Amino acid sequence: MCECIMQTNQSTLDQLISQYCPNGVEFIELSEIATISWAWVDKKFIDWEKKVILLNYMDVYRHHYLNLDIPKMQVTANSNKIQQCNVLKGDIFITPSSEVKNEIWFSGVAMEDMPWIVYSYHIMRIRLNKYNLIQSMFINYLFRSNSLQNQINKQAKGLTRFWLTKTQWEKISIPIPPLPVQEKIVKILDTFTELEAELEAELEARKSQYEYYRDSLLSFEDEEVVNIFSLKEIIDFKNGAGHEKDIDENGKYIVVNSKFISTEGAVKKFSNKQHCPVLKDDILMVMSDLPNGKALAKCFYVETNDKYTLNQRICSLSIKNKKQVKSKFLFYVLNRNSQLLRYDNKVDQTNLRKDDILNIKIPIPYKNWQPDLKKQQEIIDILDKFDALVNDLSIGLPAELQARRQQYEYYREKLLTFKELKK
């Protein structure tokens, strides 16, 4: 169905290109049509300043289109900063730096004026000199294209965090076809993103169902005997170390940091040094996260003997006695455990202490006065199947969503590749 729609749209687009730009498209530097602002508001709360809502890095990272419902973090700012860092309809926001080189170009466009919302550090605002929402939406798609990504990556600097200077951003070259062509391309790509959003919403609903079932299964309300242990009675604790000076794209060790865990291993950094080895069946936990973040206390289960090394603020939990508790069972218990989230102060970065983690309570089913390993394995098997239904990219809805994303990326590159007009 999407292919048929695309063929029809492509035919219309080809007609528009033949009509408006048959000899090619003009490429211009970003600074010729827009003003780039690097001013920002800090994540702080000062009594005598005005309360505002902060548009932050993850808001832009996760959303292609930005509206009033997305920013949630409350901070304060003075009147000058509020005016200087305001958010207006058509503003494009990008992530100009990142720990991962190919993520410094993520962008989102404001689809409405956002009074009392300001933008934070690690975000840059691009405001067209002449307001045009269609053009903002078109440029927003350009920032996600491979051609622009390659141009940006070639100029990126850094070791532990990659970035471009303000001047480099201003000199980024972008194609600007006539407005009717831009509008048609935006409509086509919006169709793909809307279909993807529908699948993502359905997948999120299934994840919520899975989490509800998982929580019910791990509540042990129907169990005859459940013994409660402190985590320190069950595991050996090991903390990571910094890798800031050792990051190497060709390194042989995968650096486990909060982004690696929160993306379930999808986003990787590498190092040639292994400060903190990781073993099969270890459970890795995030000890530090931003306010209201989704990574705090999130866990990752080490399935294989791949060569990992832990970054600072990531801890490793290893089972002391495998006759008492299975590692995968403990992983499922910890990954739904909310005991550690009470330390999130909602204002600044939360750093869990070792004792905070070791003192949480863990339920373990028992039978005949012994740990019930059979029951633990039954729970593991059930939750593994549910987990596959919402996370395995080779089956079901995740596979369909993955296919849709690949299809979108293919057509995005096709639509956003232009012949340059010779002057």
C-alpha positions as CSV (number, residue, x, y, z in Angstrom):
1,M,0.0,0.0,0.0
2,C,2.8,2.4,1.0
3,E,4.6,1.7,-2.3
4,C,1.5,2.6,-4.3
5,I,1.0,5.8,-2.4
6,M,4.7,6.6,-2.9
7,Q,4.6,6.0,-6.6
8,T,1.7,8.4,-7.0
9,N,3.4,11.0,-4.9
10,Q,6.7,10.5,-6.7
11,S,5.0,11.1,-10.0
12,T,3.5,14.4,-8.7
13,L,6.8,15.4,-7.2
14,D,8.7,14.7,-10.5
15,Q,6.2,17.0,-12.3
16,L,6.8,19.8,-9.7
17,I,10.6,19.4,-10.0
18,S,10.3,19.5,-13.9
19,Q,8.1,22.7,-13.5
20,Y,10.0,24.6,-10.9
21,C,13.6,23.4,-10.9
22,P,14.4,21.2,-14.0
23,N,18.1,22.2,-14.0
24,G,18.8,21.5,-10.3
25,V,18.4,23.1,-6.9
26,E,20.3,25.9,-5.3
27,F,22.5,25.0,-2.3
28,I,23.0,27.7,0.3
29,E,24.7,28.1,3.7
30,L,22.3,27.9,6.6
31,S,23.3,31.4,7.8
32,E,21.9,32.9,4.6
33,I,18.3,32.1,5.6
34,A,18.4,31.6,9.4
35,T,19.8,32.9,12.6
36,I,21.5,30.4,14.9
37,S,21.3,31.0,18.7
38,W,23.5,29.3,21.2
39,A,22.1,31.0,24.3
40,W,20.4,28.7,26.7
41,V,18.8,28.3,30.1
42,D,20.3,26.1,32.8
43,K,18.6,23.4,34.7
44,K,18.3,25.2,38.0
45,F,15.7,26.6,40.4
46,I,16.4,30.1,42.0
47,D,13.7,31.6,44.3
48,W,13.8,35.1,42.9
49,E,13.6,34.1,39.2
50,K,10.5,33.4,37.2
51,K,9.2,29.8,36.8
52,V,9.4,28.5,33.2
53,I,9.3,25.1,31.5
54,L,12.5,23.8,29.9
55,L,12.7,22.2,26.4
56,N,15.6,19.9,26.9
57,Y,17.9,17.6,24.9
58,M,15.7,14.5,25.2
59,D,12.6,16.4,24.1
60,V,14.3,17.2,20.8
61,Y,16.0,13.8,20.6
62,R,12.7,11.9,20.8
63,H,10.3,14.2,18.9
64,H,10.3,15.3,15.3
65,Y,7.5,17.8,15.9
66,L,7.4,19.8,19.1
67,N,4.3,21.2,20.9
68,L,3.3,22.5,24.3
69,D,2.5,19.0,25.6
70,I,6.1,17.8,25.3
71,P,8.3,19.9,27.7
72,K,7.7,19.0,31.3
73,M,10.8,20.1,33.4
74,Q,10.2,23.2,35.5
75,V,13.1,25.6,36.2
76,T,13.6,29.3,36.7
77,A,15.1,32.1,34.5
78,N,15.4,35.8,34.5
79,S,13.4,38.0,32.2
80,N,16.3,38.5,29.8
81,K,16.9,34.8,29.4
82,I,13.2,34.2,28.9
83,Q,13.1,36.6,26.0
84,Q,16.4,35.5,24.6
85,C,15.7,31.8,24.7
86,N,12.0,31.8,23.7
87,V,10.3,29.2,21.5
88,L,8.2,30.3,18.5
89,K,6.3,28.4,15.9
90,G,8.7,27.3,13.1
91,D,11.8,27.4,15.3
92,I,14.1,24.4,14.6
93,F,16.0,22.9,17.5
94,I,19.0,20.6,17.0
95,T,21.3,18.6,19.3
96,P,24.6,20.1,18.4
97,S,26.7,17.8,20.5
98,S,26.5,14.2,21.7
99,E,28.6,11.4,23.1
100,V,27.8,9.5,19.9
101,K,28.9,11.2,16.6
102,N,25.9,10.2,14.5
103,E,23.5,11.8,17.0
104,I,24.7,15.4,16.9
105,W,22.2,16.2,14.1
106,F,18.9,15.2,15.7
107,S,16.3,17.9,15.3
108,G,12.7,18.9,16.1
109,V,10.6,21.8,14.9
110,A,8.1,23.8,17.0
111,M,4.6,23.5,15.6
112,E,3.2,26.3,17.8
113,D,4.3,29.3,19.8
114,M,5.3,28.1,23.3
115,P,4.9,30.9,25.9
116,W,6.9,30.4,29.1
117,I,8.9,27.7,27.5
118,V,12.6,28.2,27.0
119,Y,15.3,25.9,25.7
120,S,18.2,24.3,27.6
121,Y,21.9,23.8,27.1
122,H,23.0,21.1,24.6
123,I,20.3,22.5,22.3
124,M,20.7,25.1,19.6
125,R,17.9,27.1,18.0
126,I,17.7,27.8,14.3
127,R,15.1,30.6,13.5
128,L,14.4,31.4,9.8
129,N,15.0,35.1,9.0
130,K,11.7,35.0,7.2
131,Y,9.0,32.9,8.9
132,N,7.8,30.0,6.8
133,L,6.5,26.8,8.6
134,I,6.8,24.6,5.5
135,Q,10.4,25.5,5.0
136,S,11.1,24.9,8.7
137,M,9.5,21.5,8.4
138,F,11.5,20.7,5.2
139,I,14.8,21.7,6.9
140,N,13.9,19.6,9.9
141,Y,13.7,16.6,7.6
142,L,16.9,17.6,6.0
143,F,18.7,17.4,9.3
144,R,17.8,13.7,9.5
145,S,19.0,12.9,6.0
146,N,22.2,11.0,5.4
147,S,23.6,13.7,3.1
148,L,23.5,16.3,5.9
149,Q,24.6,13.8,8.5
150,N,27.7,12.9,6.5
151,Q,28.5,16.6,6.0
152,I,28.2,17.2,9.7
153,N,30.1,14.1,10.8
154,K,33.1,15.1,8.6
155,Q,33.4,18.3,10.6
156,A,32.7,16.9,14.1
157,K,35.3,17.4,16.7
158,G,35.8,15.7,20.1
159,L,36.8,12.6,22.0
160,T,34.2,11.9,24.6
161,R,31.7,14.3,23.2
162,F,31.4,15.3,19.6
163,W,30.4,18.8,18.5
164,L,30.5,21.5,15.8
165,T,31.2,25.2,16.4
166,K,28.5,27.8,15.8
167,T,30.4,29.0,12.7
168,Q,30.5,25.5,11.3
169,W,26.8,25.1,11.8
170,E,26.2,28.4,10.0
171,K,28.3,27.2,7.0
172,I,26.4,23.9,6.6
173,S,25.2,23.7,3.0
174,I,21.6,22.8,2.4
175,P,19.4,22.4,-0.7
176,I,16.5,24.8,-0.9
177,P,14.1,23.8,-3.7
178,P,11.1,26.0,-4.6
179,L,8.4,26.0,-1.9
180,P,5.8,23.8,-3.8
181,V,8.5,21.1,-4.0
182,Q,9.3,21.5,-0.3
183,E,5.6,21.3,0.6
184,K,5.1,18.1,-1.4
185,I,8.2,16.4,0.1
186,V,7.0,17.3,3.6
187,K,3.5,15.9,3.0
188,I,5.0,12.6,1.7
189,L,7.4,12.2,4.6
190,D,4.7,13.2,7.1
191,T,2.6,10.3,5.8
192,F,5.5,7.9,6.6
193,T,6.1,9.4,10.1
194,E,2.4,9.2,10.9
195,L,2.2,5.5,10.0
196,E,5.3,5.0,12.1
197,A,3.8,6.9,15.0
198,E,0.7,4.7,14.8
199,L,2.8,1.5,15.0
200,E,4.9,3.0,17.9
201,A,1.7,3.8,19.8
202,E,0.4,0.3,19.3
203,L,3.8,-1.1,20.4
204,E,3.8,1.2,23.5
205,A,0.3,-0.1,24.4
206,R,1.6,-3.7,24.2
207,K,4.6,-2.7,26.3
208,S,2.2,-1.3,28.9
209,Q,0.3,-4.6,28.9
210,Y,3.5,-6.5,29.2
211,E,4.7,-4.4,32.1
212,Y,1.3,-4.8,33.9
213,Y,1.5,-8.6,33.5
214,R,5.2,-8.6,34.5
215,D,4.4,-6.6,37.7
216,S,1.5,-8.9,38.5
217,L,3.6,-12.0,38.0
218,L,6.4,-10.6,40.2
219,S,4.1,-9.4,43.0
220,F,3.8,-13.0,44.3
221,E,0.4,-12.4,45.8
222,D,-0.6,-16.0,45.1
223,E,2.6,-17.6,46.4
224,E,2.5,-19.6,49.6
225,V,6.0,-18.6,50.7
226,V,8.1,-15.7,49.6
227,N,11.2,-14.7,51.5
228,I,12.5,-11.2,51.4
229,F,16.2,-10.5,51.2
230,S,18.3,-7.3,51.0
231,L,20.1,-7.1,47.7
232,K,23.4,-7.1,49.5
233,E,22.7,-10.6,50.7
234,I,22.3,-11.9,47.1
235,I,24.9,-10.1,45.0
236,D,28.4,-8.9,44.8
237,F,28.6,-5.2,43.8
238,K,31.2,-3.7,41.5
239,N,31.3,-0.1,40.2
240,G,32.6,1.2,36.8
241,A,35.3,3.7,36.0
242,G,35.6,6.7,33.7
243,H,36.6,6.1,30.0
244,E,36.7,9.7,28.9
245,K,40.3,9.5,27.7
246,D,40.0,6.0,26.2
247,I,37.1,6.3,23.7
248,D,38.0,4.9,20.4
249,E,35.6,4.1,17.5
250,N,37.8,1.0,16.7
251,G,38.1,-0.1,20.3
252,K,37.4,-3.8,21.1
253,Y,35.5,-3.2,24.4
254,I,31.9,-1.9,24.4
255,V,31.6,0.9,27.0
256,V,28.5,0.3,29.0
257,N,27.0,3.7,29.9
258,S,23.5,5.0,30.6
259,K,22.6,5.4,26.9
260,F,23.8,1.9,26.1
261,I,21.5,0.5,28.9
262,S,18.5,2.8,28.1
263,T,18.6,1.8,24.4
264,E,19.1,-1.9,25.3
265,G,22.5,-2.0,23.7
266,A,21.5,-0.2,20.5
267,V,23.8,2.9,21.1
268,K,27.5,1.9,21.6
269,K,30.8,3.6,22.4
270,F,34.0,1.7,22.3
271,S,37.3,1.7,24.3
272,N,40.6,-0.1,24.0
273,K,40.9,-0.4,27.8
274,Q,38.9,-2.6,30.0
275,H,38.8,-0.8,33.4
276,C,36.0,-2.9,34.7
277,P,35.3,-6.3,33.2
278,V,31.8,-7.7,32.8
279,L,30.9,-11.4,32.9
280,K,28.1,-13.4,31.5
281,D,24.9,-13.3,33.6
282,D,26.0,-10.0,35.3
283,I,23.2,-7.4,35.8
284,L,24.3,-3.8,34.9
285,M,22.5,-0.9,36.5
286,V,22.4,2.9,35.8
287,M,23.3,4.8,39.0
288,S,22.9,8.3,37.6
289,D,20.3,10.2,35.5
290,L,18.8,13.6,34.8
291,P,15.5,14.6,36.6
292,N,12.5,12.6,35.4
293,G,14.8,10.6,33.2
294,K,14.0,7.1,32.1
295,A,17.4,5.5,32.7
296,L,17.8,5.7,36.5
297,A,18.0,2.2,38.0
298,K,17.3,0.6,34.6
299,C,19.1,-2.7,34.2
300,F,20.8,-4.6,31.4
301,Y,21.2,-8.4,31.4
302,V,24.5,-9.7,30.0
303,E,23.5,-12.7,27.8
304,T,26.9,-13.5,26.4
305,N,30.6,-13.1,27.0
306,D,30.9,-10.1,24.8
307,K,33.7,-7.8,25.8
308,Y,32.1,-5.1,27.9
309,T,33.7,-2.5,30.2
310,L,31.7,-0.3,32.7
311,N,31.6,3.4,32.6
312,Q,31.5,5.4,35.8
313,R,28.0,5.5,37.4
314,I,27.2,2.1,36.1
315,C,27.4,-0.8,38.5
316,S,27.6,-4.6,38.0
317,L,25.7,-7.0,40.1
318,S,26.9,-10.6,40.2
319,I,24.9,-13.4,41.9
320,K,26.7,-14.8,45.0
321,N,24.9,-18.1,45.2
322,K,23.2,-19.5,42.0
323,K,21.4,-22.1,44.1
324,Q,19.5,-19.3,45.7
325,V,18.5,-17.1,42.8
326,K,18.8,-17.1,39.1
327,S,20.4,-14.0,37.6
328,K,17.8,-13.6,34.9
329,F,15.1,-13.8,37.5
330,L,16.8,-11.1,39.6
331,F,17.1,-8.9,36.4
332,Y,13.4,-9.0,35.8
333,V,12.7,-8.2,39.5
334,L,15.1,-5.3,39.4
335,N,13.9,-3.9,36.1
336,R,10.4,-3.4,37.4
337,N,11.5,-2.3,40.9
338,S,10.5,1.2,41.9
339,Q,12.3,1.4,45.2
340,L,15.2,3.3,43.8
341,L,13.1,5.9,42.0
342,R,12.2,7.6,45.2
343,Y,15.7,9.1,45.2
344,D,14.9,11.1,42.0
345,N,14.5,14.7,43.4
346,K,13.0,16.0,40.1
347,V,15.3,19.0,40.1
348,D,18.9,18.1,39.3
349,Q,20.9,15.0,38.5
350,T,20.2,12.0,40.7
351,N,23.2,9.9,41.8
352,L,22.4,6.6,43.6
353,R,24.7,5.6,46.3
354,K,26.0,2.0,46.7
355,D,24.1,1.6,50.0
356,D,20.8,2.8,48.3
357,I,21.1,0.0,45.9
358,L,22.3,-2.7,48.3
359,N,19.5,-2.1,50.8
360,I,16.5,-2.6,48.4
361,K,14.3,-5.6,49.2
362,I,14.1,-8.6,46.8
363,P,11.3,-11.2,47.0
364,I,12.4,-14.8,46.3
365,P,9.8,-17.7,46.1
366,Y,10.5,-20.6,48.3
367,K,9.2,-24.2,48.4
368,N,9.8,-26.8,51.1
369,W,12.1,-24.4,52.9
370,Q,14.3,-24.0,49.8
371,P,14.6,-21.4,47.1
372,D,12.2,-22.4,44.3
373,L,14.4,-22.3,41.3
374,K,11.8,-24.1,39.2
375,K,9.3,-21.3,39.9
376,Q,12.0,-18.7,39.0
377,Q,12.7,-20.4,35.7
378,E,8.9,-20.6,34.9
379,I,8.7,-16.8,35.4
380,I,11.8,-16.3,33.3
381,D,10.4,-18.3,30.4
382,I,7.1,-16.4,30.5
383,L,8.7,-13.0,30.6
384,D,11.2,-13.9,27.9
385,K,8.3,-14.6,25.6
386,F,6.5,-11.4,26.4
387,D,9.8,-9.4,26.1
388,A,10.3,-10.9,22.6
389,L,6.9,-9.8,21.5
390,V,7.6,-6.2,22.2
391,N,11.4,-6.0,21.6
392,D,12.5,-8.7,19.1
393,L,13.0,-7.0,15.8
394,S,12.7,-10.2,13.9
395,I,9.1,-11.0,14.8
396,G,5.6,-9.4,15.1
397,L,5.0,-5.7,15.6
398,P,8.6,-4.8,16.3
399,A,9.6,-6.3,13.0
400,E,6.8,-4.5,11.2
401,L,7.9,-1.2,12.8
402,Q,11.5,-1.9,11.9
403,A,10.5,-2.5,8.2
404,R,8.5,0.7,8.2
405,R,11.4,2.7,9.5
406,Q,13.7,1.3,6.9
407,Q,11.1,2.1,4.2
408,Y,10.8,5.6,5.5
409,E,14.6,6.1,5.5
410,Y,14.9,4.8,2.0
411,Y,12.3,7.3,0.6
412,R,13.6,10.1,2.8
413,E,17.0,9.8,1.2
414,K,15.5,9.5,-2.3
415,L,13.3,12.6,-1.8
416,L,16.0,14.7,-0.2
417,T,18.7,14.1,-2.7
418,F,18.9,16.9,-5.3
419,K,21.1,17.8,-8.3
420,E,22.9,21.0,-7.5
421,L,22.1,24.0,-9.8
422,K,25.2,25.2,-11.6
423,K,25.7,28.9,-11.3
